[in-house]
Amino acid sequence: MERNGVLGWNVNSEVVIADRPFPWLEHMKAERYCYAPRKGLLRNKKWDYKVDKEFIRRWEGFTTEGHVPDDDGIIPGGHGVVIGYGVDLGTFTNTTYFKHLGLTKDVIERLELYVGLRGDKAKEVLQSNPLTLSSEDAAELSERVMERKISEIAEIYDGYIDDKGNRNFQTFDQLTLAQKTVIASIFYQYGATRKIPTLWKQLTNQWWKNAATNLRNFDDKFPERRKAEAELLTSDDGALSLH
């Protein structure tokens, strides 16, 4: 099939072509398309990647009260308002992301004030306008954001694997539960692979022992979490899912 545009899939997994790819970019991302190196915009057709999300939840912690964590060097300009299981509202540019996650209008309206704010500005706005969600709403927000981020990192990871041209490499879905969980945990916290270039190289080359050693000596403010991730890789029993 040849036609000017971008080949992809719609939400029903049907093949579609976008005649004008650039204006469609945000829409396609919102419909679970992602950008992969040299592959263009691809919709991630798989949604459940069998990651141990409870591992991520334990390290993120849970809160129904919005707060702004101290700067830990992970987010440029400082954190924004964080709620649920580590959902940092400062890392989003607008509420479109949340609309496409299917959140209720009421929840989206309560989040809107804090979206995109970081550091002192986030603290200032939060002090004047405290944010509180019900346990159910905070948990649902977290679950949908986490699922979306896992889907994003899977597509990014597979793009790098595909670029290497080595058929012996495993795609994200083919990795063990421990391997997928470690990658997802790091990405959920850091949000961008460019912040961890050496570790990302080890993960995409599937040098698991090197990655575990790196994590044990990782220079950030979360040594216990990094050591727990290293332990997952070291004690990996080869399981592909929790079941």
CYANA upper distance limits for C-alpha pairs under 8 A (distance plus 0.5 A):
  3 ARG  CA     17 ILE  CA      8.24
  4 ASN  CA     19 ASP  CA      6.60
  5 GLY  CA     17 ILE  CA      6.44
  5 GLY  CA     18 ALA  CA      5.60
  5 GLY  CA     19 ASP  CA      4.96
  5 GLY  CA     20 ARG  CA      6.56
  5 GLY  CA     21 PRO  CA      6.45
  6 VAL  CA     17 ILE  CA      5.90
  6 VAL  CA     18 ALA  CA      5.67
  6 VAL  CA     19 ASP  CA      7.47
  6 VAL  CA     20 ARG  CA      8.42
  6 VAL  CA     21 PRO  CA      6.43
  6 VAL  CA     40 GLY  CA      7.90
  6 VAL  CA     41 LEU  CA      7.46
  7 LEU  CA     15 VAL  CA      7.69
  7 LEU  CA     16 VAL  CA      6.59
  7 LEU  CA     17 ILE  CA      5.34
  7 LEU  CA     18 ALA  CA      7.33
  7 LEU  CA     41 LEU  CA      8.11
  7 LEU  CA     42 LEU  CA      8.15
  8 GLY  CA     15 VAL  CA      6.26
  8 GLY  CA     16 VAL  CA      5.92
  8 GLY  CA     17 ILE  CA      6.72
  8 GLY  CA     18 ALA  CA      8.32
  8 GLY  CA     33 TYR  CA      8.42
  8 GLY  CA     41 LEU  CA      7.38
  8 GLY  CA     42 LEU  CA      6.03
  8 GLY  CA     43 ARG  CA      6.56
  9 TRP  CA     13 SER  CA      5.59
  9 TRP  CA     14 GLU  CA      5.64
  9 TRP  CA     15 VAL  CA      5.05
  9 TRP  CA     16 VAL  CA      5.89
  9 TRP  CA     42 LEU  CA      7.87
  9 TRP  CA     43 ARG  CA      6.23
  9 TRP  CA     45 LYS  CA      8.30
 10 ASN  CA     14 GLU  CA      5.99
 10 ASN  CA     15 VAL  CA      7.17
 10 ASN  CA     16 VAL  CA      6.94
 10 ASN  CA     31 GLU  CA      7.89
 10 ASN  CA     43 ARG  CA      7.89
 11 VAL  CA     31 GLU  CA      7.01
 11 VAL  CA     32 ARG  CA      8.41
 13 SER  CA     45 LYS  CA      7.00
 18 ALA  CA     24 TRP  CA      7.69
 20 ARG  CA     24 TRP  CA      7.02
 21 PRO  CA     25 LEU  CA      6.63
 24 TRP  CA     28 MET  CA      6.44
 25 LEU  CA     29 LYS  CA      6.70
 26 GLU  CA     30 ALA  CA      6.57
 27 HIS  CA     31 GLU  CA      6.75
 28 MET  CA     32 ARG  CA      7.07
 28 MET  CA     33 TYR  CA      5.61
 28 MET  CA     34 CYS  CA      8.23
 28 MET  CA     41 LEU  CA      8.30
 28 MET  CA     43 ARG  CA      8.08
 29 LYS  CA     33 TYR  CA      4.84
 29 LYS  CA     34 CYS  CA      6.13
 29 LYS  CA     43 ARG  CA      8.27
 30 ALA  CA     96 THR  CA      8.28
 30 ALA  CA     97 TYR  CA      6.96
 30 ALA  CA    100 HIS  CA      6.45
 31 GLU  CA     43 ARG  CA      7.97
 31 GLU  CA    100 HIS  CA      7.64
 32 ARG  CA     43 ARG  CA      5.91
 32 ARG  CA     44 ASN  CA      6.39
 32 ARG  CA     45 LYS  CA      8.43
 32 ARG  CA    148 ARG  CA      8.33
 32 ARG  CA    151 SER  CA      8.48
 33 TYR  CA     41 LEU  CA      6.61
 33 TYR  CA     42 LEU  CA      5.50
 33 TYR  CA     43 ARG  CA      3.98
 33 TYR  CA     44 ASN  CA      6.29
 34 CYS  CA     41 LEU  CA      5.97
 34 CYS  CA     42 LEU  CA      5.73
 34 CYS  CA     43 ARG  CA      6.31
 34 CYS  CA     44 ASN  CA      7.34
 34 CYS  CA    152 GLU  CA      7.03
 34 CYS  CA    155 GLU  CA      7.02
 34 CYS  CA    156 ILE  CA      8.04
 35 TYR  CA     39 LYS  CA      7.87
 35 TYR  CA     40 GLY  CA      6.01
 35 TYR  CA     41 LEU  CA      5.08
 35 TYR  CA     42 LEU  CA      6.62
 35 TYR  CA    155 GLU  CA      8.12
 35 TYR  CA    156 ILE  CA      7.62
 36 ALA  CA     40 GLY  CA      6.17
 36 ALA  CA     41 LEU  CA      7.03
 36 ALA  CA     42 LEU  CA      7.49
 36 ALA  CA    155 GLU  CA      7.15
 36 ALA  CA    156 ILE  CA      6.17
 36 ALA  CA    158 ASP  CA      8.18
 36 ALA  CA    159 GLY  CA      5.12
 36 ALA  CA    160 TYR  CA      7.99
 37 PRO  CA    156 ILE  CA      8.45
 37 PRO  CA    159 GLY  CA      5.97
 37 PRO  CA    160 TYR  CA      7.20
 37 PRO  CA    163 ASP  CA      7.44
 38 ARG  CA    159 GLY  CA      8.44
 38 ARG  CA    163 ASP  CA      7.99
 39 LYS  CA    159 GLY  CA      7.81
 44 ASN  CA    151 SER  CA      7.33
 44 ASN  CA    152 GLU  CA      8.36
 44 ASN  CA    155 GLU  CA      7.01
 46 LYS  CA    151 SER  CA      8.04
 47 TRP  CA    147 GLU  CA      7.72
 47 TRP  CA    148 ARG  CA      8.48
 47 TRP  CA    151 SER  CA      6.70
 48 ASP  CA    147 GLU  CA      7.93
 48 ASP  CA    151 SER  CA      8.35
 49 TYR  CA    150 ILE  CA      8.00
 49 TYR  CA    151 SER  CA      8.01
 49 TYR  CA    173 ASP  CA      6.69
 50 LYS  CA    177 LEU  CA      7.20
 50 LYS  CA    180 LYS  CA      8.46
 50 LYS  CA    240 LEU  CA      7.94
 50 LYS  CA    241 SER  CA      5.80
 50 LYS  CA    242 LEU  CA      7.59
 51 VAL  CA    177 LEU  CA      6.49
 51 VAL  CA    178 ALA  CA      8.40
 51 VAL  CA    180 LYS  CA      6.42
 51 VAL  CA    181 THR  CA      5.55
 51 VAL  CA    184 ALA  CA      8.00
 51 VAL  CA    241 SER  CA      7.64
 52 ASP  CA     56 ILE  CA      7.76
 52 ASP  CA    177 LEU  CA      7.51
 52 ASP  CA    178 ALA  CA      8.34
 52 ASP  CA    181 THR  CA      6.13
 52 ASP  CA    241 SER  CA      8.47
 52 ASP  CA    242 LEU  CA      7.57
 53 LYS  CA     57 ARG  CA      6.70
 53 LYS  CA    181 THR  CA      7.88
 54 GLU  CA     58 ARG  CA      6.60
 55 PHE  CA     59 TRP  CA      7.22
 55 PHE  CA    181 THR  CA      8.22
 55 PHE  CA    185 SER  CA      8.42
 56 ILE  CA     60 GLU  CA      6.64
 56 ILE  CA    181 THR  CA      8.45
 56 ILE  CA    185 SER  CA      6.09
 57 ARG  CA     61 GLY  CA      6.39
 57 ARG  CA     62 PHE  CA      7.92
 57 ARG  CA     85 TYR  CA      6.46
 59 TRP  CA    225 ARG  CA      7.24
 60 GLU  CA     85 TYR  CA      5.97
 60 GLU  CA     86 GLY  CA      5.77
 61 GLY  CA     84 GLY  CA      8.29
 61 GLY  CA     85 TYR  CA      6.09
 61 GLY  CA     86 GLY  CA      7.35
 62 PHE  CA     83 ILE  CA      7.83
 62 PHE  CA     84 GLY  CA      5.54
 62 PHE  CA     85 TYR  CA      5.18
 62 PHE  CA     86 GLY  CA      7.59
 63 THR  CA     83 ILE  CA      6.17
 63 THR  CA     84 GLY  CA      5.43
 63 THR  CA     85 TYR  CA      7.37
 63 THR  CA    138 ALA  CA      8.15
 64 THR  CA     83 ILE  CA      6.52
 64 THR  CA     84 GLY  CA      6.27
 64 THR  CA    132 THR  CA      6.15
 64 THR  CA    133 LEU  CA      5.68
 64 THR  CA    134 SER  CA      6.77
 64 THR  CA    135 SER  CA      6.51
 64 THR  CA    138 ALA  CA      6.53
 65 GLU  CA     83 ILE  CA      6.78
 65 GLU  CA    130 PRO  CA      8.30
 65 GLU  CA    131 LEU  CA      6.45
 65 GLU  CA    132 THR  CA      5.23
 65 GLU  CA    133 LEU  CA      7.24
 66 GLY  CA     81 VAL  CA      6.23
 66 GLY  CA     82 VAL  CA      5.94
 66 GLY  CA     83 ILE  CA      5.40
 66 GLY  CA    126 LEU  CA      8.12
 66 GLY  CA    130 PRO  CA      7.39
 66 GLY  CA    131 LEU  CA      5.53
 66 GLY  CA    132 THR  CA      6.70
 67 HIS  CA     81 VAL  CA      5.74
 67 HIS  CA     82 VAL  CA      5.91
 67 HIS  CA     83 ILE  CA      7.38
 67 HIS  CA    123 LYS  CA      8.32
 67 HIS  CA    126 LEU  CA      8.02
 68 VAL  CA     79 HIS  CA      6.68
 68 VAL  CA     80 GLY  CA      6.17
 68 VAL  CA     81 VAL  CA      5.26
 68 VAL  CA     82 VAL  CA      6.45
 68 VAL  CA    119 GLY  CA      7.98
 68 VAL  CA    122 ALA  CA      7.54
 68 VAL  CA    123 LYS  CA      6.69
 69 PRO  CA     79 HIS  CA      6.68
 69 PRO  CA     80 GLY  CA      8.20
 69 PRO  CA     81 VAL  CA      8.28
 69 PRO  CA     82 VAL  CA      7.94
 70 ASP  CA     78 GLY  CA      7.97
 70 ASP  CA     79 HIS  CA      7.75
 71 ASP  CA     75 ILE  CA      8.13
 71 ASP  CA     78 GLY  CA      5.50
 71 ASP  CA     79 HIS  CA      6.81
 71 ASP  CA    119 GLY  CA      8.17
 72 ASP  CA     78 GLY  CA      8.01
 72 ASP  CA    221 LYS  CA      7.10
 73 GLY  CA     78 GLY  CA      7.67
 74 ILE  CA     78 GLY  CA      8.18
 74 ILE  CA    190 TYR  CA      6.64
 75 ILE  CA     79 HIS  CA      6.30
 75 ILE  CA    190 TYR  CA      8.07
 77 GLY  CA    118 ARG  CA      6.74
 77 GLY  CA    119 GLY  CA      6.51
 78 GLY  CA    118 ARG  CA      6.07
 78 GLY  CA    119 GLY  CA      5.07
 79 HIS  CA     88 ASP  CA      7.40
 79 HIS  CA     90 GLY  CA      6.84
 79 HIS  CA     91 THR  CA      8.39
 79 HIS  CA    118 ARG  CA      5.72
 79 HIS  CA    119 GLY  CA      6.11
 80 GLY  CA     88 ASP  CA      6.18
 80 GLY  CA     89 LEU  CA      6.17
 80 GLY  CA     90 GLY  CA      4.44
 80 GLY  CA     91 THR  CA      7.51
 80 GLY  CA    114 TYR  CA      8.02
 80 GLY  CA    115 VAL  CA      8.45
 80 GLY  CA    116 GLY  CA      7.76
 80 GLY  CA    117 LEU  CA      6.00
 80 GLY  CA    118 ARG  CA      4.57
 80 GLY  CA    119 GLY  CA      6.55
 80 GLY  CA    122 ALA  CA      6.04
 80 GLY  CA    123 LYS  CA      8.34
 81 VAL  CA     88 ASP  CA      6.23
 81 VAL  CA     89 LEU  CA      5.97
 81 VAL  CA     90 GLY  CA      6.69
 81 VAL  CA    114 TYR  CA      7.01
 81 VAL  CA    117 LEU  CA      8.01
 81 VAL  CA    118 ARG  CA      7.84
 81 VAL  CA    122 ALA  CA      6.70
 81 VAL  CA    123 LYS  CA      8.05
 81 VAL  CA    126 LEU  CA      7.93
 82 VAL  CA     86 GLY  CA      6.32
 82 VAL  CA     87 VAL  CA      5.81
 82 VAL  CA     88 ASP  CA      4.86
 82 VAL  CA     89 LEU  CA      6.61
 82 VAL  CA     90 GLY  CA      8.47
 83 ILE  CA     87 VAL  CA      5.87
 83 ILE  CA     88 ASP  CA      7.27
 83 ILE  CA     89 LEU  CA      8.42
 83 ILE  CA    138 ALA  CA      7.41
 84 GLY  CA    138 ALA  CA      5.19
 84 GLY  CA    139 ALA  CA      6.46
 84 GLY  CA    141 LEU  CA      7.67
 84 GLY  CA    142 SER  CA      6.21
 85 TYR  CA    138 ALA  CA      8.27
 85 TYR  CA    139 ALA  CA      7.77
 85 TYR  CA    142 SER  CA      6.05
 86 GLY  CA    142 SER  CA      8.05
 86 GLY  CA    189 GLN  CA      8.46
 87 VAL  CA    142 SER  CA      6.80
 87 VAL  CA    145 VAL  CA      7.97
 88 ASP  CA     92 PHE  CA      8.34
 89 LEU  CA    111 LEU  CA      8.10
 89 LEU  CA    114 TYR  CA      6.73
 89 LEU  CA    115 VAL  CA      5.44
 89 LEU  CA    116 GLY  CA      6.84
 89 LEU  CA    117 LEU  CA      7.87
 90 GLY  CA    114 TYR  CA      7.31
 90 GLY  CA    115 VAL  CA      5.80
 90 GLY  CA    116 GLY  CA      4.60
 90 GLY  CA    117 LEU  CA      5.22
 90 GLY  CA    118 ARG  CA      5.75
 90 GLY  CA    122 ALA  CA      8.24
 91 THR  CA    115 VAL  CA      7.95
 91 THR  CA    116 GLY  CA      6.39
 91 THR  CA    117 LEU  CA      8.47
 92 PHE  CA     97 TYR  CA      8.18
 92 PHE  CA    115 VAL  CA      6.37
 92 PHE  CA    116 GLY  CA      5.84
 93 THR  CA    115 VAL  CA      6.85
 93 THR  CA    116 GLY  CA      5.56
 94 ASN  CA    112 GLU  CA      8.05
 94 ASN  CA    115 VAL  CA      6.63
 94 ASN  CA    116 GLY  CA      7.47
 95 THR  CA     99 LYS  CA      6.85
 95 THR  CA    108 ILE  CA      7.33
 95 THR  CA    111 LEU  CA      8.47
 95 THR  CA    112 GLU  CA      6.80
 95 THR  CA    115 VAL  CA      7.67
 96 THR  CA    100 HIS  CA      6.82
 97 TYR  CA    101 LEU  CA      7.05
 98 PHE  CA    102 GLY  CA      7.26
 98 PHE  CA    103 LEU  CA      6.63
 98 PHE  CA    108 ILE  CA      7.17
 99 LYS  CA    103 LEU  CA      6.41
 99 LYS  CA    104 THR  CA      8.29
 99 LYS  CA    105 LYS  CA      8.36
 99 LYS  CA    108 ILE  CA      7.71
101 LEU  CA    144 ARG  CA      6.83
101 LEU  CA    145 VAL  CA      8.03
103 LEU  CA    107 VAL  CA      7.13
103 LEU  CA    108 ILE  CA      7.15
103 LEU  CA    141 LEU  CA      7.69
104 THR  CA    108 ILE  CA      6.84
105 LYS  CA    109 GLU  CA      6.58
106 ASP  CA    110 ARG  CA      6.91
107 VAL  CA    111 LEU  CA      6.85
107 VAL  CA    133 LEU  CA      8.49
107 VAL  CA    137 ASP  CA      7.85
108 ILE  CA    112 GLU  CA      6.55
109 GLU  CA    113 LEU  CA      8.16
110 ARG  CA    131 LEU  CA      7.99
111 LEU  CA    115 VAL  CA      7.08
111 LEU  CA    131 LEU  CA      8.42
114 TYR  CA    122 ALA  CA      7.23
114 TYR  CA    125 VAL  CA      7.94
114 TYR  CA    126 LEU  CA      8.13
117 LEU  CA    121 LYS  CA      6.63
117 LEU  CA    122 ALA  CA      5.39
118 ARG  CA    122 ALA  CA      5.34
118 ARG  CA    123 LYS  CA      8.27
119 GLY  CA    123 LYS  CA      6.96
120 ASP  CA    124 GLU  CA      6.55
121 LYS  CA    125 VAL  CA      6.73
122 ALA  CA    126 LEU  CA      6.52
123 LYS  CA    127 GLN  CA      6.49
124 GLU  CA    128 SER  CA      7.07
125 VAL  CA    129 ASN  CA      6.42
126 LEU  CA    130 PRO  CA      5.49
126 LEU  CA    131 LEU  CA      7.35
133 LEU  CA    137 ASP  CA      6.48
133 LEU  CA    138 ALA  CA      6.23
134 SER  CA    138 ALA  CA      6.59
135 SER  CA    139 ALA  CA      6.48
136 GLU  CA    140 GLU  CA      6.58
137 ASP  CA    141 LEU  CA      6.53
138 ALA  CA    142 SER  CA      6.67
139 ALA  CA    143 GLU  CA      6.59
140 GLU  CA    144 ARG  CA      6.72
141 LEU  CA    145 VAL  CA      6.66
142 SER  CA    146 MET  CA      6.40
143 GLU  CA    147 GLU  CA      6.60
144 ARG  CA    148 ARG  CA      6.64
145 VAL  CA    149 LYS  CA      6.63
146 MET  CA    150 ILE  CA      6.61
146 MET  CA    188 TYR  CA      7.79
147 GLU  CA    151 SER  CA      6.70
148 ARG  CA    152 GLU  CA      6.71
149 LYS  CA    153 ILE  CA      6.68
149 LYS  CA    184 ALA  CA      8.38
149 LYS  CA    187 PHE  CA      8.33
149 LYS  CA    188 TYR  CA      7.12
150 ILE  CA    154 ALA  CA      6.60
150 ILE  CA    184 ALA  CA      6.32
150 ILE  CA    188 TYR  CA      8.14
151 SER  CA    155 GLU  CA      6.91
152 GLU  CA    156 ILE  CA      6.75
153 ILE  CA    157 TYR  CA      6.34
153 ILE  CA    183 ILE  CA      8.46
153 ILE  CA    184 ALA  CA      7.43
153 ILE  CA    187 PHE  CA      7.45
154 ALA  CA    158 ASP  CA      6.60
154 ALA  CA    172 PHE  CA      6.09
154 ALA  CA    173 ASP  CA      8.09
155 GLU  CA    159 GLY  CA      6.63
156 ILE  CA    160 TYR  CA      7.03
157 TYR  CA    161 ILE  CA      6.81
157 TYR  CA    171 THR  CA      8.12
157 TYR  CA    172 PHE  CA      7.05
157 TYR  CA    204 THR  CA      7.33
158 ASP  CA    162 ASP  CA      6.42
158 ASP  CA    171 THR  CA      6.07
158 ASP  CA    172 PHE  CA      6.65
159 GLY  CA    163 ASP  CA      6.67
160 TYR  CA    164 LYS  CA      7.00
160 TYR  CA    204 THR  CA      7.33
161 ILE  CA    165 GLY  CA      7.55
161 ILE  CA    166 ASN  CA      8.00
161 ILE  CA    169 PHE  CA      7.22
161 ILE  CA    170 GLN  CA      8.19
161 ILE  CA    171 THR  CA      7.33
161 ILE  CA    204 THR  CA      6.98
161 ILE  CA    205 ASN  CA      8.39
162 ASP  CA    166 ASN  CA      7.94
169 PHE  CA    205 ASN  CA      8.26
169 PHE  CA    206 GLN  CA      8.00
170 GLN  CA    174 GLN  CA      6.04
170 GLN  CA    175 LEU  CA      6.73
171 THR  CA    175 LEU  CA      7.06
172 PHE  CA    180 LYS  CA      7.20
173 ASP  CA    180 LYS  CA      8.33
174 GLN  CA    240 LEU  CA      8.17
175 LEU  CA    179 GLN  CA      6.49
175 LEU  CA    180 LYS  CA      6.58
175 LEU  CA    240 LEU  CA      7.45
176 THR  CA    180 LYS  CA      6.72
176 THR  CA    236 ASP  CA      8.29
176 THR  CA    238 GLY  CA      6.00
176 THR  CA    239 ALA  CA      6.12
176 THR  CA    240 LEU  CA      5.03
176 THR  CA    241 SER  CA      7.85
177 LEU  CA    181 THR  CA      6.49
177 LEU  CA    238 GLY  CA      7.83
177 LEU  CA    239 ALA  CA      6.26
177 LEU  CA    240 LEU  CA      5.19
177 LEU  CA    241 SER  CA      5.75
177 LEU  CA    242 LEU  CA      7.83
178 ALA  CA    182 VAL  CA      6.67
178 ALA  CA    232 LEU  CA      6.08
178 ALA  CA    233 LEU  CA      6.49
178 ALA  CA    236 ASP  CA      6.43
178 ALA  CA    238 GLY  CA      8.28
178 ALA  CA    239 ALA  CA      8.14
179 GLN  CA    183 ILE  CA      6.86
179 GLN  CA    232 LEU  CA      8.18
179 GLN  CA    233 LEU  CA      6.83
179 GLN  CA    236 ASP  CA      8.40
180 LYS  CA    184 ALA  CA      6.56
181 THR  CA    185 SER  CA      6.41
182 VAL  CA    186 ILE  CA      6.74
182 VAL  CA    229 GLU  CA      6.07
182 VAL  CA    232 LEU  CA      7.83
182 VAL  CA    233 LEU  CA      8.11
183 ILE  CA    187 PHE  CA      6.69
183 ILE  CA    203 LEU  CA      8.07
184 ALA  CA    188 TYR  CA      6.34
185 SER  CA    189 GLN  CA      6.86
186 ILE  CA    190 TYR  CA      6.44
186 ILE  CA    191 GLY  CA      8.33
187 PHE  CA    191 GLY  CA      5.43
187 PHE  CA    192 ALA  CA      6.92
187 PHE  CA    193 THR  CA      7.55
190 TYR  CA    195 LYS  CA      7.72
192 ALA  CA    196 ILE  CA      8.36
193 THR  CA    197 PRO  CA      7.04
193 THR  CA    200 TRP  CA      6.83
196 ILE  CA    200 TRP  CA      6.35
197 PRO  CA    201 LYS  CA      6.63
198 THR  CA    202 GLN  CA      6.91
199 LEU  CA    203 LEU  CA      6.67
199 LEU  CA    211 ALA  CA      6.62
199 LEU  CA    214 ASN  CA      7.47
199 LEU  CA    215 LEU  CA      8.47
200 TRP  CA    204 THR  CA      6.55
201 LYS  CA    205 ASN  CA      6.50
202 GLN  CA    206 GLN  CA      6.43
202 GLN  CA    207 TRP  CA      5.59
202 GLN  CA    208 TRP  CA      7.50
202 GLN  CA    210 ASN  CA      7.09
202 GLN  CA    211 ALA  CA      6.08
203 LEU  CA    207 TRP  CA      6.63
203 LEU  CA    208 TRP  CA      7.17
203 LEU  CA    211 ALA  CA      6.95
207 TRP  CA    211 ALA  CA      6.70
208 TRP  CA    212 ALA  CA      6.62
208 TRP  CA    233 LEU  CA      7.20
209 LYS  CA    213 THR  CA      6.76
209 LYS  CA    233 LEU  CA      8.05
209 LYS  CA    234 THR  CA      7.71
210 ASN  CA    214 ASN  CA      6.63
211 ALA  CA    215 LEU  CA      6.62
211 ALA  CA    230 ALA  CA      7.95
212 ALA  CA    216 ARG  CA      6.82
212 ALA  CA    229 GLU  CA      8.02
212 ALA  CA    230 ALA  CA      4.84
212 ALA  CA    231 GLU  CA      7.81
212 ALA  CA    233 LEU  CA      6.70
212 ALA  CA    234 THR  CA      7.23
213 THR  CA    217 ASN  CA      7.12
213 THR  CA    230 ALA  CA      7.55
214 ASN  CA    218 PHE  CA      6.18
215 LEU  CA    226 ARG  CA      5.64
215 LEU  CA    227 LYS  CA      6.58
215 LEU  CA    229 GLU  CA      7.61
215 LEU  CA    230 ALA  CA      6.06
216 ARG  CA    223 PRO  CA      7.86
216 ARG  CA    226 ARG  CA      6.69
216 ARG  CA    227 LYS  CA      5.45
216 ARG  CA    230 ALA  CA      6.62
217 ASN  CA    223 PRO  CA      8.29
218 PHE  CA    223 PRO  CA      7.33
218 PHE  CA    226 ARG  CA      7.41
219 ASP  CA    223 PRO  CA      8.16
222 PHE  CA    226 ARG  CA      6.88
223 PRO  CA    227 LYS  CA      6.54
224 GLU  CA    228 ALA  CA      6.65
225 ARG  CA    229 GLU  CA      6.77
226 ARG  CA    230 ALA  CA      6.67
227 LYS  CA    231 GLU  CA      6.62
228 ALA  CA    232 LEU  CA      6.84
229 GLU  CA    233 LEU  CA      7.10
230 ALA  CA    234 THR  CA      6.68
231 GLU  CA    235 SER  CA      6.40
232 LEU  CA    236 ASP  CA      6.30
